[in-house]
């Protein structure tokens, strides 16, 4: 079985930890222009069901990709990610 064949639905991959900080939300907002108050305004966010700011969805996806890129299974199969 090749390594690419190991990439199946339901696969569980353990990565390093990554804490999302205030700095990450602000930097991502600046890079993308995604300044929705749920992401950057503590007072606004405190009045929502979340009660605090929430990371942008694409920030989370980007962090996941970065963490996955450090795993052995992705390093051996990075050509599959080229499109």
C-alpha positions in Angstrom: 0.0 0.0 0.0 1.4 3.4 -0.9 1.3 6.3 1.5 -1.4 8.1 -0.5 -3.7 5.1 -0.1 -3.4 5.6 3.7 -5.3 9.0 3.4 -8.8 7.7 3.9 -12.0 9.2 5.3 -12.0 8.9 9.0 -8.2 8.8 9.4 -7.1 10.2 12.7 -3.8 12.0 12.7 -2.1 13.3 15.9 -0.3 16.6 15.5 1.5 19.0 17.7 -0.6 21.5 19.8 -1.2 25.0 18.7 -2.8 27.6 20.9 -4.7 30.3 19.0 -3.9 33.7 20.5 -5.3 37.2 20.2 -2.4 38.0 18.0 -3.4 35.3 15.6 -7.0 36.7 15.2 -5.8 40.2 14.7 -3.0 39.3 12.2 -5.4 37.1 10.2 -8.0 39.8 10.1 -5.4 42.3 8.8 -4.1 39.9 6.2 -7.6 38.9 4.9 -9.7 41.9 5.6 -12.1 39.7 7.7 -12.9 42.2 10.4 -16.3 40.8 11.5 -16.8 42.0 15.1 -17.3 38.4 16.2 -13.6 37.9 15.5 -12.1 41.3 16.5 -14.5 43.0 19.0 -14.5 41.5 22.5 -17.6 43.6 23.6 -19.6 42.5 20.6 -18.6 38.9 20.9 -19.5 38.9 24.7 -23.1 39.6 23.7 -23.3 36.6 21.4 -24.0 32.9 22.2 -20.2 32.3 22.1 -19.5 34.9 24.9 -16.0 35.5 23.5 -14.3 36.1 20.2 -14.2 33.3 17.7 -11.4 32.4 15.3 -12.1 32.9 11.6 -13.0 29.6 9.9 -10.2 30.0 7.3 -7.7 30.7 10.1 -8.6 27.4 11.7 -8.4 25.6 8.3 -5.0 27.2 7.7 -3.7 26.2 11.1 -4.9 22.6 10.5 -3.0 22.5 7.2 0.1 23.8 8.9 -0.1 21.2 11.7 -0.8 18.5 9.1 2.2 19.5 7.1 4.4 18.6 10.1 3.2 15.0 10.2 5.0 12.1 8.6 2.0 11.0 6.5 1.7 14.4 4.8 5.5 14.9 4.4 5.6 11.7 2.4 2.6 12.6 0.3 3.0 16.3 -0.3 2.7 15.9 -4.1 -0.9 14.9 -3.5 -1.6 18.4 -2.2 -0.3 20.1 -5.3 -3.7 19.8 -7.0 
